[in-house]
Amino acid sequence: MRALVLGPEGPSVQDRPPSPRAGEARIRLSVGGICATDLELIRGYMGFEGVLGHEWVGRVEDAPDPAWIGRRVVGDINASCGVCAVCASGRPTHCPHRTVLGIQGRDGAFSESFSLPVANLHAVPEGVSDEAAVFVEPLAAALQILEQVHVRPTDRVVVLGVGRLGQLCARVLALCGADVAAVSRNPARLALLPPAVRGVSLEEVDSVAGADVVVDCTGNPDGLALATRLVRPRGTLVLKTTTHDLGDASPVPWVIDEITLVGSRCGPFAPALRLLASGAVDPTPLISATFALEDGVAALAAAAERDVVKVLLRP
């Protein structure tokens, strides 16, 4: 099968034999989405080598439970062991034995077919297009903020960085009725924000200082330092950025101002699918380009360009 593979010399599209895992569903890719994590993996984040990709929608070709065969699905990217103490305590996304699709110990979705445990699968509602469904994983990650932080309608919230994930975080947070501002140095990305979110240029960033909640989606090592500058004393910083390089943010203000830091990663798929099905969130305006899987290397290069938000891949 053809696959977009990250090797020691960088990414390439190559023939790769299928590697089905016993007891798992085999899925044929319909659409994949490139995210900032994929670009960081290429730079060395996590030391990953193998098939890239963890944002996807596809159809089940084979499964231990025949009821899943033929269904259009998305899936949780963390494949946990299900039996350790961490899993038993209800924290499977932190299972020490887990593999993570296209990130850690498991080939990803940017191939003609791949496998995941049936327990990870979620059926896509009929009215949700493939182009919308491919955003379920990052939309779920945006919803994870609300699982971790009580965002009040009276809060002032700032989202730093309005790229792939920041756009979705801003949309989700605005649903709470909070005063949401999103900061970017890129006017084209600010123009994509919905009316409920106020766009703020980097030159105007001091106008949103003193926020109750600041979410760092910059994908930049310097984002945390800026977030620290903007949050009020006893406010909350939500950290969504994962980069290969570490920044220079100092923990001193966190102590002096008694800041709460919240690391935030994967989130719940079911409510993300409900938001898409209801039309409460429409991510499709964020699609910048679609490439064939065969042109995956060019797609990765396009995804790294300044004015590009979401790049999709189709087999």
Number of C-alpha atoms within 10 A of each C-alpha: 11 17 28 26 25 21 13 12 7 13 20 17 18 14 12 14 9 15 12 14 12 12 13 18 26 25 27 22 23 22 24 28 27 26 22 21 21 20 18 16 21 21 15 15 16 14 12 20 21 19 26 27 25 28 27 28 30 27 21 26 18 17 20 14 11 11 10 19 16 15 16 23 24 28 24 23 27 23 22 22 15 15 12 13 12 17 18 12 10 11 12 20 20 12 21 13 17 19 18 19 24 26 24 17 15 23 26 26 30 30 30 19 23 27 25 28 20 18 12 17 19 18 16 24 14 9 11 16 14 20 18 21 27 26 28 28 26 25 30 24 22 27 24 19 24 15 13 12 14 11 20 15 15 11 16 20 28 31 26 30 27 27 25 27 24 27 26 24 29 26 24 23 25 21 14 16 15 17 18 26 23 28 26 22 16 16 14 14 22 21 10 16 21 15 10 16 23 16 23 22 15 16 10 13 18 13 12 18 19 18 23 20 26 31 27 28 26 27 24 16 17 15 21 27 16 18 25 25 16 23 26 18 18 15 19 24 26 22 21 24 22 18 20 18 12 11 13 10 16 11 11 9 14 18 12 10 14 14 18 15 14 15 11 19 18 19 22 18 22 13 14 23 25 16 16 22 19 11 12 13 19 16 21 15 12 20 17 14 14 17 19 13 22 18 16 23 18 14 20 22 11 20 24 16 9 11 14 17 25 24 22 24 24 19 19
